[in-house]
Amino acid sequence: MKPIITVTDNNTLRSLLTAIPKHEKTKETGQLVTELERAEVIPDEEIDDDVIRINSYFELEDVQTGQMIKLTLTLPRLADFKQKKISVLSPLGVALIGFKQGMVIDWVLPGGLKK
């Protein structure tokens, strides 16, 4: 399934990616570029409320452990895990942006693959 991204989020993320110096780019920046290239970009007013986008608050369940986590997806400068705010450039942020509530996604963490 393709991610669904608003025009505003698409523009914001592309500007963010362009501003990152080459020596600071990570695997996740490359993955986000790939996600944006394959995304369906739609007008902001057409996005469903259950699609995760920048500044979305959501609950996440680890399928293997059943652990529930409540998070907000933010831009990197606003990320603060103590405040439950994760960066769109984190492995989880890249995996979630543009996908709908209730979906099962895979993401790779340093400790391995998670669902």
Secondary structure, DSSP 8 states (H G I E B T S, - for coil): ---EEEHHHHHHHHHHHHHS-GGG--HHHHHHHHHHHHSEEE-GGG--TTB--TT-EEEEE-TTT--EEEEEEE-GGG-BGGGTEEETTSHHHHHHTT-BTT----EEETTEEE-
